Amino acid sequence: GDSVQRTKVGGVEIVALVDNIAPYAAASVYPEAGAALDAYAHYFDAEGRVALNFGCFLVVDGETRLLVDTGWGPEHDGRLPDELAEAGVDRDSVTHVLFTHLHGDHTGWNIDRATGKPLFAKARYLVPKADWEHYGARDSASFARDVVPLERAGQMDLVEGDHIISRALVTVATPGHTPGHTSVAITSGDEHGFILGDVVISPADTERPDFQNSFDWDHDIARRTRETTLARARSRAALVGASHLPAPGLGRFTPRWEPLADNR
């Protein structure tokens, strides 16, 4: 069936796209939490696993068609191209692709494996500068496969801080998960939204931002970012899209994670 969910923030349309869903043992996602995890068992399956969404978001502001993250890619049976087709989105209509960060489960559909060329041929690919430097200095297979060719193709721009993408869309530095982790703030009319990437991983850490997860680069910075971002989203009653929250990853922190009512 159609797994594509759409919603609006003022005049901005958001389309949630699910590349994949995979279960992870909650105890390995939150290795320090111990018995405190028991209070969040309702978010996990009978085996104590949390179903992580590998989500991407298309954000449409007038002529600007921004794809946030490109999922896990063909090696993980990713569905992003199918999801875009289902949503009636021509790949060549995407004007910008922004990465919240450069982990491989967010860059997987950048490059056509057959041609070595960017899959979104007409898009500027916006790469967080601090992540470009961080992963460029490391032997990262996904960076070499997914990100380096963007520079060769002349389609890459490095971004940092508050980078204006369109009238309604501005990047926000949300470091911690990675050095350059970046979110998108949406402001349209008097409505607000955030596309958060991996500031939060599951509903458990939206309630317990102090929970350390095994994926964050710097736990202290990540916790501070989680706390400020959650507070900011709550104070603005913002609609939130986050990569790994339960598919399709759209909802609000009011105060707990509350998925958007399904309006497919």
N, C-alpha and C positions, 0 to 999 in steps of 0.2 A: 504493500500500500504506500500511500504518499506520506513520507516521514518528514516532509518539509513543513516547518511552522513559520508563519509570518506574523509580524506585529508592527506597530508604529510608535515612534516617539515624536510627537508633534507631526511635522511633515516628513520625517525620515522613516523609511521602511527598513526593517531588519528581517532577514531571512535566515533561519537557523538550519544549518546543514550538518548532518551526522556522517562523518567519514567511517566511523567504526565504534563499537562498544566492546570493552573487554573487562573481565572481572579480575580484581587484585585483592589479595588477602589484606584486610584492614590493618592487621597487626604488623604487616611489612610496610604499608603505606605510612603508618604512624608508630614507628618502632619504640618511641619513648613513652607512649601514652599508657601502656600497661592496662591495669584494671579500669582506668578512667574511660576506656573505650566502651565498656559495657553499657554505659548510659546512652550510647548512640547506636546500639545494636539494631534498632528499627530501620537504620539506613543501610544495613548489610543483609546479605542473604543467609540462609541456614548454615552455610559453611564459613560464615564470618568474612565474606568477600564483599567489596564495594564495586559496583559496576561503573567503571569510568567511561564516560563519553569521550570520544575524540572528535570534538566539534569545531566547525568553522562558521563564520558569520558573514553574510553579504549585507552591507549597509549602503543604502541608496539615498543620496542627498542630491536631488536634481540631476545634473549631468554626471555627478560623481558616483561611481559604482565601486565601492571599496570592499575587497574580500579580506577578511581578517583571518590569517593562518590558512595553511593548505593541507592540514591533516597528516596522516601517517603514510599515505601513498600506496602504490600498487603492491609493494612487498607484504603489506598487512591487509590485503583484500579491501583497501579503502574504497569508499563509495562516492567520494566527492564529485567526480565528473558526472556520475549518474544522478546525484542529488541536484546538481546544477541544471542538468537537462530536465529533470522532473519539475524543477521550479521555473522552467522556461527561460533560463539564463544562458545566453550565448557567451562562450568563454571570451570571445573577442570584444565583448561589450564591457568587460571588467577594466576599469581605468587605473585602479591602484590595488596592489596586494601589500598588506602590512603584516609583518610578523610581530606577535607579542614578544617572542623570543626565538632563539635559534636551536631549540631542541628538535630532534629529528621527527617527532610526532606532530610538529607544527609546520614543517617545510616539505613534506613528502610528495606533494603534487606540483612542485615548482617546475620541474623539468620533464619534458617528454622523453621517456627512456629510449624510444626508438630513434629520435632525431638529435637528442642532446640540446634541444632548443627550449626556451621558456614556454610552458603550456599556455600561459596567458600572454599572447603575443603582443597585445597593444598596451599592456599595463606597465606602470612604474612600480617596481618592487621596493618597498620602504623597509629598510633594515636598521634595527637599533644599533647605533654606533658602538656602544660599549660591548654588545654581544659580538659584533663583527670583529672587534679587536680581541676579545676573550677567546672565542672559538677559532679565530684565525691563527692564534698562537698555539693551538692544541691540535693534536692529530685526530680530528673529528671526521669520521667517514661521512656522516650526513651533511656536514658543512661543505666538504669537498664535492659531494654529489649534487647537493641542492642549492647551495648559496654561491659558491665561486663562479659557476657558469652565468649567473645573473650579471655579474660585473663584466665578464667577457662579452655578453650580449648587449652591453650598454644600457641595460634597463634598470639598474640599481641606484637608489639614492640612500645615503646614510642619514638617519634622523635621530634627534635627541631632544629631550625636554618637551616643551609645548610646540609641536610642529603643526601648523595649520594645514589640514588636508582640504577642507571645504568650509563653507560658512558655518555649518553645524558640527563639524568633526575636527577635534583637536587631540593630538596625542598627549599622554600624561606619563611621566616617568613613575613606574611602580616597581622599583628594584627589589631584589632579595631572592626571588626564585632563580633568576640569573642576574648578572651585573647590569644588563641593559633592558630588563623586562619593561615592557611598554603597554599601556592600556589606551583605549580610545574613549574620550568623553564626548557625549552627544548632547547638544543643547538646541532645542527647537521649540519656538514659542516659549511656554513656561514649563515644558517637560524636559526631563533629563534621562540619560541612559549612560551605561558604561559597558564596554566590551573588555573583559578583565583578563583573558588568558588564564594563567595559572597562579593568580594572586591567592585564590582558594582552589582546593583540589576536590573536596567532597562536602556535602552538607555538614559533616561533623566539624570541620575546621571553620565553617561560617559561624558556628555556635561557640567553638573553642579556638579562637585565633592563636592561642598559645600552643596548640598542638604542633609539634615539629613533624614535618613530613620528610620522607627519605629522598625527595627530589630537589629540595631547595639548596641553592648554592651557599647562601648565608642565612642561618636561622634567625639571628637577631634582627637583621634588616628586613627579612621576609615577614616576621611577626609584626614589626612596627608598620610595615606597608599594609598588611592585612587589617590591622586595627584601624588605621586612618582611612583606608579605602572603604571598609565596611561602614564606618561612621559616616563618611561622606555620602555613600550611596543611600543609607537610611535617612539621613537628614534631607536629602533631595527627593525621597520616594522614587529613586531612579529604577528604571527597568535595567536588569543586568543580564548580560550574556557571558557565560564563562565556559571555557573549553571542556572541562572534565565534570562539571555538575551534571546531574541526571539528564539524559537526552530528552528533548533537544537543547537543554542548557539555558533556557530563558526563564527569568522569574524576578522576584524581588526579595530583599532582606527585610522582612516586616514582622518582628525582628528576626525570626527564623527564616531559613530559606523556604520560599513559597513559590513553587513552579507556576508559570503562567498557565491559566486555564487553556486547554487545548482548543485552538480555533482553526484547525486544518480545513 
